[in-house]
């Protein structure tokens, strides 16, 4: 059974090598400065003195013999994962209104690895937040119309759980005046169903999930939905609305008023 599990075709998509790609598709500086230290203590890295190819293979970013990047390698530290995995990007659209007929005021595609996507997504989301004055007893304070913690949790979990293997659709963040809709391809996976997703976990991309946890972008222990709901509640937003079907997953956050 262990021998069979080692066959790349039998493993999850994120562990499979992507033929036609090479280490030139990987941002090796990002790997050395950010990714590798998230998994291995710098002192251990220096003591081991492993060559780069061996380091990549040990973290499942490339195959150990012919050094072909895996899907994880491209998603985690690739220059443009969508060049080899067509749906591996984020589409952000900001409408000036409450429906798709409204004017588009911003439209961006983020075609980066998860590290660079996170670095570019946070300021993009912050720039679209608006504040409101809230009275709390004798105090007044400024609060955003959406808590950044909830936005970050929704977006990064969408990147972690989406179907990269058989869908060319991007992860979409659609921002209206009254709500934000985040949609990603890929319905419930494994033991997760539409009626238990709030309390049961499974991972379509287990290696990517482990990487994003090590990098600090997600919590892998099933607390995501609870953290989203708690941050919305603290900020005065309505509860998140989840729409789950066989092929997609959508989360709607309503603006606080």
BADODREN-657079 format. One line per 8 residues: number of its first residue (from 1); for each residue x, y, z of N, C-alpha, C. Coordinates in steps of 0.001 Angstrom, whole numbers, always signed. Layout:
// residues N
NUM = X Y Z X Y Z X Y Z; ...
// end
This chain:
// residues 257
1 = +830 -1203 +0 +0 +0 +0 +868 +1259 +0; +1976 +1237 +781 +2830 +2410 +821 +3481 +2651 -531; +3868 +1559 -1197 +4469 +1708 -2520 +3478 +2320 -3486; +2240 +1845 -3423 +1217 +2381 -4313 +935 +3848 -4013; +962 +4237 -2767 +698 +5621 -2382 +1775 +6554 -2931; +2995 +6030 -3139 +4075 +6863 -3630 +3931 +7184 -5109; +3103 +6450 -5803 +2908 +6748 -7220 +2209 +8089 -7360; +2832 +9004 -8129 +2327 +10372 -8193 +903 +10438 -8697
9 = +532 +9556 -9624 -808 +9615 -10197 -1870 +9255 -9175; -1483 +8552 -8089 -2461 +8133 -7087 -2621 +9169 -5980; -1755 +10159 -5923 -1800 +11130 -4850 -2680 +12305 -5203; -2857 +13215 -4264 -3616 +14436 -4540 -2963 +15240 -5656; -3748 +16061 -6306 -3240 +16829 -7427 -2065 +17709 -7026; -2119 +18285 -5831 -1064 +19235 -5467 +291 +18566 -5236; +331 +17239 -5164 +1597 +16536 -4995 +2157 +15998 -6311; +1434 +16156 -7392 +1854 +15573 -8668 +2809 +16497 -9422
17 = +3810 +15924 -10109 +4681 +16746 -10953 +3925 +17233 -12185; +4237 +18432 -12628 +3606 +19004 -13814 +4629 +18976 -14942; +4496 +17988 -15795 +5437 +17800 -16880 +5433 +19013 -17799; +6612 +19367 -18259 +6764 +20552 -19095 +7239 +21759 -18318; +7145 +21700 -17000 +7648 +22798 -16174 +9056 +22464 -15697; +9756 +23472 -15222 +11120 +23283 -14733 +11351 +24213 -13555; +12496 +24079 -12931 +12799 +24940 -11785 +12915 +26410 -12193; +13029 +26691 -13484 +13031 +28077 -13935 +11666 +28734 -13738
25 = +10621 +27911 -13558 +9292 +28436 -13275 +9115 +28805 -11804; +10097 +28493 -10975 +10015 +28740 -9540 +10843 +29954 -9148; +10297 +30731 -8222 +11022 +31868 -7663 +11927 +31328 -6553; +13155 +30993 -6913 +14058 +30335 -5971 +14517 +31278 -4865; +14568 +32569 -5135 +14890 +33523 -4072 +13783 +33540 -3021; +12529 +33512 -3470 +11408 +33462 -2533 +11451 +32167 -1730; +11809 +31083 -2389 +11916 +29802 -1685 +12957 +29885 -570; +14120 +30446 -885 +15199 +30502 +109 +14896 +31459 +1262
33 = +14311 +32601 +946 +14164 +33650 +1962 +12884 +33520 +2783; +11834 +32942 +2210 +10534 +32929 +2891 +9997 +31524 +3122; +9962 +30721 +2070 +9299 +29420 +2174 +10095 +28446 +3032; +11357 +28229 +2684 +12180 +27261 +3418 +12284 +27584 +4906; +12544 +28846 +5309 +12625 +29133 +6752 +11311 +28928 +7490; +10175 +28884 +6785 +8893 +28635 +7444 +8756 +27181 +7870; +9524 +26294 +7223 +9447 +24869 +7523 +10646 +24359 +8314; +11814 +24953 +8070 +13048 +24429 +8656 +13785 +25549 +9371
41 = +14240 +25280 +10580 +14994 +26265 +11337 +16247 +26678 +10568; +16535 +27981 +10503 +17718 +28439 +9746 +19016 +27768 +10160; +19174 +27473 +11457 +20398 +26798 +11904 +20489 +25393 +11318; +19347 +24721 +11217 +19335 +23368 +10647 +19669 +23427 +9164; +19129 +24440 +8472 +19416 +24601 +7043 +20918 +24763 +6820; +21533 +25589 +7659 +22971 +25849 +7503 +23786 +24615 +7822; +23388 +23868 +8847 +24140 +22669 +9241 +24033 +21570 +8186; +22835 +21381 +7626 +22642 +20297 +6667 +23383 +20562 +5358
49 = +23346 +21808 +4902 +24025 +22139 +3666 +23518 +21384 +2464; +22247 +21072 +2429 +21690 +20332 +1302 +21685 +21176 +40; +21920 +20575 -1107 +21797 +21334 -2361 +20346 +21738 -2595; +20164 +22745 -3428 +18832 +23301 -3666 +17855 +22248 -4159; +18261 +21416 -5091 +17354 +20400 -5641 +16841 +19472 -4549; +17704 +19130 -3617 +17309 +18250 -2521 +16367 +18971 -1561; +16599 +20243 -1340 +15700 +21019 -482 +14300 +21091 -1089; +14228 +21357 -2386 +12921 +21423 -3065 +12200 +20084 -2972
57 = +12925 +19000 -3204 +12315 +17674 -3168 +11855 +17299 -1765; +12641 +17679 -763 +12284 +17315 +612 +10989 +17974 +1064; +10661 +19115 +456 +9427 +19814 +797 +8340 +19602 -254; +8560 +18606 -1121 +7552 +18187 -2114 +7239 +19275 -3137; +8191 +20159 -3376 +7997 +21201 -4380 +8502 +20761 -5754; +9271 +19677 -5791 +9786 +19136 -7046 +10087 +17661 -6829; +10204 +16929 -7937 +10520 +15508 -7836 +11995 +15329 -7500; +12336 +14245 -6790 +13721 +14086 -6322 +14715 +13698 -7406
65 = +14252 +13104 -8505 +15198 +12613 -9516 +15368 +13580 -10682; +14273 +13910 -11351 +14398 +14783 -12523 +14074 +16237 -12206; +13729 +16556 -10956 +13563 +17935 -10475 +12432 +18688 -11203; +11379 +17971 -11537 +10204 +18598 -12152 +9335 +19194 -11046; +8970 +20462 -11112 +8121 +21056 -10072 +6777 +20348 -9963; +6307 +20215 -8749 +4969 +19693 -8515 +3968 +20851 -8588; +2680 +20488 -8561 +1651 +21538 -8501 +1861 +22397 -7264; +2223 +21770 -6140 +2504 +22540 -4929 +3636 +23525 -5163
73 = +4700 +23085 -5839 +5821 +23973 -6094 +5406 +25221 -6845; +4583 +25046 -7892 +4140 +26190 -8672 +3182 +27071 -7882; +2265 +26452 -7134 +1300 +27229 -6353 +1981 +27984 -5215; +3003 +27385 -4629 +3632 +27980 -3452 +4686 +29019 -3809; +5537 +28730 -4815 +6637 +29649 -5116 +6836 +29870 -6617; +5854 +29496 -7439 +5979 +29712 -8871 +5837 +31185 -9230; +6513 +31593 -10301 +6385 +32976 -10761 +4945 +33259 -11217; +4367 +32357 -12000 +2993 +32501 -12482 +2375 +31109 -12567
81 = +1773 +30637 -11470 +1186 +29291 -11485 +156 +29087 -12590; -532 +30152 -12995 -1587 +30005 -13995 -1037 +29658 -15376; +266 +29817 -15593 +857 +29425 -16858 +823 +27914 -17039; +818 +27169 -15937 +762 +25704 -15979 -531 +25156 -15391; -1142 +25922 -14496 -2416 +25527 -13870 -3400 +26649 -14190; -4175 +26524 -15270 -4896 +27683 -15834 -5797 +28441 -14865; -6383 +27762 -13885 -7288 +28467 -12980 -6637 +29024 -11740; -5327 +28934 -11649 -4627 +29311 -10414 -4358 +30803 -10354
89 = -5404 +31578 -10278 -5261 +33020 -10081 -6517 +33566 -9422; -6433 +34806 -8968 -7545 +35482 -8299 -8034 +36611 -9189; -9335 +36678 -9393 -9940 +37796 -10111 -10681 +38670 -9099; -10322 +39940 -9058 -10966 +40903 -8160 -11722 +41918 -9008; -13013 +42092 -8722 -13840 +43066 -9434 -14585 +43905 -8403; -14511 +45215 -8549 -15228 +46149 -7669 -16272 +46882 -8497; -17545 +46722 -8089 -18659 +47385 -8764 -19103 +48612 -7970; -19526 +49631 -8671 -20088 +50816 -8029 -21606 +50680 -8041
97 = -22096 +49789 -7197 -23516 +49497 -7158 -23749 +48148 -6522; -24992 +47659 -6607 -25374 +46436 -5905 -25608 +45249 -6826; -25355 +45380 -8131 -25578 +44265 -9042 -24583 +44316 -10193; -24638 +43312 -11048 -23668 +43178 -12130 -23851 +44204 -13243; -24959 +44926 -13226 -25173 +45989 -14215 -24494 +47289 -13823; -23982 +47363 -12606 -23336 +48584 -12131 -21981 +48771 -12823; -21472 +49982 -12763 -20183 +50296 -13375 -19049 +49587 -12630; -18088 +49102 -13384 -16900 +48477 -12802 -15863 +49569 -12523
105 = -15443 +49678 -11276 -14457 +50698 -10912 -13058 +50118 -10708; -12960 +48792 -10605 -11648 +48160 -10488 -11777 +46707 -10930; -10812 +46239 -11700 -10805 +44863 -12204 -9356 +44419 -12297; -8978 +43451 -11464 -7583 +43017 -11423 -7501 +41495 -11428; -6435 +40990 -12008 -6115 +39574 -11945 -4785 +39410 -11221; -4795 +38620 -10164 -3586 +38358 -9383 -3067 +36982 -9772; -2051 +36967 -10625 -1497 +35707 -11129 -150 +35467 -10460; -213 +35136 -9178 +999 +34965 -8388 +886 +33702 -7545
113 = +2001 +33311 -6958 +1981 +32233 -5969 +1260 +32714 -4714; +1038 +31793 -3768 +241 +32157 -2591 +924 +33221 -1734; +2254 +33219 -1705 +2969 +34221 -904 +2759 +35603 -1496; +3002 +35738 -2797 +2861 +37048 -3431 +1394 +37458 -3566; +506 +36486 -3743 -922 +36809 -3787 -1369 +37419 -2470; -945 +36820 -1371 -1297 +37362 -59 -748 +38769 +123; +498 +38988 -312 +1125 +40301 -153 +397 +41378 -946; -172 +41013 -2090 -873 +41991 -2921 -2349 +42094 -2574
121 = -2907 +41012 -2045 -4339 +41002 -1756 -4678 +41855 -538; -3845 +41820 +490 -4163 +42580 +1706 -4300 +44079 +1447; -3329 +44743 +802 -3527 +46179 +536 -4690 +46449 -418; -4962 +45521 -1332 -6093 +45700 -2236 -7404 +45696 -1461; -7558 +44761 -542 -8775 +44699 +272 -8869 +45911 +1196; -7752 +46272 +1811 -7761 +47434 +2710 -8185 +48706 +1985; -7731 +48866 +759 -8024 +50099 +25 -9503 +50239 -308; -10243 +49133 -293 -11672 +49184 -607 -12549 +49247 +641
129 = -11951 +49119 +1819 -12723 +49214 +3057 -13090 +50664 +3354; -14260 +50853 +3925 -14708 +52157 +4380 -14997 +52055 +5878; -14874 +53157 +6574 -15122 +53139 +8017 -16435 +53827 +8347; -16960 +53488 +9505 -18196 +54097 +9991 -18018 +54401 +11466; -18777 +55357 +11981 -18705 +55739 +13381 -19707 +54917 +14172; -19217 +54238 +15204 -20052 +53370 +16033 -20010 +53865 +17466; -21173 +53984 +18088 -21261 +54389 +19494 -21255 +53160 +20385; -20397 +53186 +21391 -20298 +52099 +22362 -20364 +52716 +23754
137 = -21597 +52810 +24274 -21783 +53507 +25540 -21463 +54978 +25372; -20521 +55478 +26184 -20119 +56876 +26080 -18982 +57085 +25070; -18555 +55994 +24437 -17436 +56087 +23508 -17926 +56003 +22069; -17152 +56614 +21197 -17366 +56472 +19767 -16079 +55919 +19150; -16219 +55019 +18222 -15047 +54453 +17574 -15320 +54216 +16096; -14233 +54220 +15331 -14314 +53953 +13901 -14164 +52444 +13666; -15091 +51886 +12896 -15006 +50476 +12528 -15149 +50339 +11017; -14491 +49342 +10422 -14631 +49137 +8978 -15980 +48520 +8652
145 = -16392 +48653 +7388 -17656 +48032 +7004 -17544 +46513 +6908; -16308 +46004 +6810 -16045 +44557 +6879 -14793 +44343 +7714; -14763 +43347 +8572 -13525 +43081 +9323 -12490 +42423 +8419; -11281 +42945 +8427 -10236 +42412 +7567 -9933 +40955 +7906; -10071 +40584 +9171 -9813 +39195 +9570 -10736 +38235 +8828; -12026 +38592 +8720 -12968 +37729 +8013 -12645 +37660 +6527; -12300 +38806 +5934 -11947 +38817 +4513 -10727 +37953 +4250; -9715 +38098 +5079 -8498 +37306 +4902 -8802 +35821 +5032
153 = -9580 +35450 +6032 -9895 +34043 +6262 -10672 +33457 +5094; -11658 +34195 +4601 -12463 +33705 +3478 -11601 +33537 +2230; -10798 +34537 +1911 -10008 +34512 +670 -8925 +33440 +714; -8194 +33338 +1808 -7103 +32379 +1863 -7630 +30949 +1939; -8761 +30738 +2590 -9351 +29402 +2599 -9874 +29027 +1222; -10356 +30017 +469 -10778 +29737 -904 -9591 +29252 -1732; -8440 +29890 -1590 -7251 +29463 -2317 -6791 +28077 -1878; -6955 +27764 -624 -6499 +26485 -100 -7386 +25326 -554
161 = -8696 +25544 -594 -9628 +24441 -823 -10084 +24292 -2266; -9807 +25250 -3127 -10378 +25232 -4468 -9875 +24045 -5293; -10598 +23749 -6361 -10233 +22689 -7287 -9295 +23253 -8353; -8014 +22902 -8259 -7036 +23339 -9249 -6913 +22351 -10406; -7363 +21133 -10200 -7084 +20067 -11155 -7946 +20138 -12410; -9234 +20363 -12268 -10134 +20212 -13420 -10973 +21448 -13710; -10655 +22583 -13110 -11391 +23807 -13392 -10422 +24902 -13820; -10789 +25616 -14869 -10000 +26747 -15328 -10531 +28069 -14785
169 = -11575 +28023 -13978 -12143 +29246 -13405 -11258 +29750 -12274; -11106 +31063 -12139 -10306 +31602 -11035 -11099 +31618 -9734; -10408 +31896 -8657 -11087 +32298 -7425 -11529 +33743 -7629; -12810 +34027 -7408 -13357 +35356 -7703 -13733 +36083 -6416; -13317 +37340 -6339 -13735 +38239 -5266 -14499 +39378 -5925; -15798 +39403 -5713 -16660 +40402 -6350 -17208 +41307 -5255; -16866 +42590 -5334 -17165 +43559 -4272 -18238 +44524 -4766; -19412 +44432 -4159 -20511 +45352 -4442 -20594 +46388 -3329
177 = -21486 +47354 -3487 -21639 +48379 -2451 -22198 +47809 -1148; -22999 +46751 -1248 -23659 +46224 -53 -23164 +44857 +396; -22243 +44246 -382 -21811 +42894 -38 -20536 +42541 -800; -19901 +41470 -353 -18743 +40883 -1033 -19044 +39408 -1260; -18819 +38940 -2484 -19026 +37538 -2813 -17692 +36920 -3212; -17298 +35866 -2513 -16067 +35134 -2825 -16461 +33748 -3291; -16055 +33389 -4504 -16458 +32120 -5104 -15230 +31378 -5590; -15190 +30085 -5348 -14104 +29274 -5885 -14642 +27955 -6414
185 = -14023 +27436 -7486 -14471 +26155 -8044 -14094 +25001 -7132; -14985 +24040 -7059 -14741 +22878 -6220 -15755 +22800 -5103; -16643 +21816 -5161 -17640 +21634 -4113 -17060 +20882 -2925; -17921 +20303 -2096 -17437 +19555 -932 -16509 +18421 -1350; -15523 +18145 -522 -14523 +17124 -843 -14422 +16130 +307; -14232 +14852 -41 -14019 +13826 +970 -15230 +13661 +1866; -15005 +13777 +3174 -16100 +13575 +4118 -16942 +14833 +4325; -16553 +15928 +3684 -17316 +17177 +3823 -18524 +17137 +2905
193 = -19678 +17580 +3436 -20912 +17677 +2655 -21503 +19070 +2849; -22501 +19386 +2059 -23116 +20708 +2151 -23825 +20922 +3478; -24129 +19846 +4209 -24841 +19996 +5469 -23935 +19856 +6694; -22626 +19632 +6489 -21746 +19467 +7651 -20443 +20250 +7550; -20317 +21106 +6511 -19028 +21765 +6269 -18588 +22671 +7417; -19522 +23108 +8248 -19161 +24004 +9343 -18451 +23274 +10483; -18538 +21939 +10501 -17943 +21204 +11619 -17042 +20047 +11200; -17003 +19724 +9898 -16202 +18600 +9412 -15172 +19128 +8417
201 = -13955 +18568 +8464 -12873 +19037 +7602 -12318 +17902 +6746; -11905 +18273 +5565 -11145 +17387 +4694 -10376 +18291 +3737; -9358 +17737 +3059 -8467 +18602 +2300 -8236 +18054 +899; -8746 +18786 -69 -8511 +18467 -1477 -7030 +18662 -1820; -6407 +19655 -1198 -5004 +19991 -1438 -4230 +19931 -123; -3956 +18721 +381 -3360 +18618 +1724 -1969 +19229 +1832; -1143 +19112 +785 +195 +19696 +849 +135 +21214 +820; -766 +21758 +19 -941 +23210 -19 -1480 +23709 +1313
209 = -2391 +22960 +1912 -2929 +23348 +3218 -1814 +23397 +4261; -936 +22389 +4248 +176 +22375 +5203 +1116 +23550 +4961; +1352 +23864 +3685 +2235 +24984 +3363 +1647 +26306 +3822; +365 +26519 +3563 -265 +27781 +3931 -353 +27928 +5444; -490 +26809 +6155 -469 +26874 +7615 +925 +27252 +8113; +1954 +26626 +7547 +3324 +26936 +7966 +3678 +28387 +7678; +3138 +28918 +6586 +3410 +30309 +6221 +2568 +31294 +7033; +1592 +30778 +7786 +784 +31629 +8656 -453 +32207 +8005
217 = -877 +31661 +6855 -2014 +32241 +6142 -3354 +31644 +6561; -3353 +30429 +7070 -4598 +29774 +7462 -4357 +28982 +8726; -5453 +28608 +9378 -5406 +27673 +10481 -5995 +26361 +9967; -5220 +25294 +10042 -5615 +24056 +9386 -6522 +23179 +10244; -6928 +23637 +11398 -7627 +22754 +12319 -9118 +23035 +12406; -9716 +23474 +11311 -11165 +23569 +11237 -11774 +24737 +11964; -10998 +25788 +12241 -11545 +26925 +12970 -11905 +28088 +12058; -11737 +27912 +10744 -11919 +29020 +9811 -13295 +29641 +9856
225 = -14335 +28815 +9759 -15692 +29348 +9725 -16033 +30004 +11059; -15606 +29390 +12152 -15856 +29991 +13455 -15187 +31342 +13605; -13963 +31477 +13083 -13257 +32758 +13164 -13932 +33809 +12285; -14410 +33383 +11124 -15134 +34310 +10247 -16373 +34839 +10955; -17164 +33938 +11494 -18412 +34338 +12146 -18156 +35220 +13366; -17132 +34885 +14143 -16840 +35671 +15346 -16408 +37086 +14986; -15551 +37223 +13965 -15092 +38560 +13593 -16217 +39388 +12990; -17104 +38769 +12227 -18268 +39489 +11698 -19164 +39968 +12833
233 = -19389 +39109 +13800 -20256 +39449 +14926 -19669 +40615 +15727; -18359 +40582 +15981 -17727 +41660 +16733 -17809 +42989 +15988; -17772 +42931 +14673 -17772 +44156 +13871 -19175 +44659 +13560; -20200 +43881 +13916 -21576 +44296 +13655 -22107 +43911 +12293; -21467 +42948 +11616 -21943 +42478 +10319 -22931 +41333 +10489; -23834 +41150 +9538 -24687 +39959 +9551 -23842 +38703 +9390; -24382 +37527 +9726 -23639 +36276 +9540 -23295 +36047 +8067; -22212 +35350 +7838 -21826 +34997 +6468 -22858 +34046 +5879
241 = -23031 +34141 +4572 -23965 +33276 +3850 -23159 +32348 +2951; -23344 +31034 +3129 -22606 +30040 +2369 -23535 +29358 +1371; -23057 +29228 +143 -23791 +28517 -899 -22855 +27451 -1456; -23193 +26196 -1212 -22330 +25079 -1579 -23098 +24132 -2492; -22510 +23833 -3658 -23096 +22811 -4520 -22003 +21845 -4959; -22296 +20988 -5920 -21345 +19945 -6299 -20082 +20480 -6957; -20138 +21685 -7525 -19013 +22159 -8320 -18411 +23478 -7843; -19019 +24123 -6857 -18492 +25416 -6428 -18844 +25704 -4978
249 = -18197 +26745 -4469 -18347 +27167 -3068 -18373 +28683 -3067; -19375 +29266 -2460 -19498 +30721 -2456 -19798 +31214 -1049; -19156 +32323 -679 -19390 +32962 +617 -19761 +34416 +356; -20861 +34866 +972 -21291 +36266 +847 -21195 +36931 +2209; -20475 +38057 +2255 -20375 +38876 +3458 -21174 +40152 +3231; -22058 +40454 +4160 -22897 +41656 +4052 -22257 +42821 +4811; -22385 +43984 +4247 -21788 +45177 +4835 -22477 +45542 +6155; -21691 +45973 +7119 -22245 +46467 +8373 -22809 +47861 +8158
257 = -23924 +48140 +8798 -24567 +49455 +8666 -24759 +50086 +10032
// end
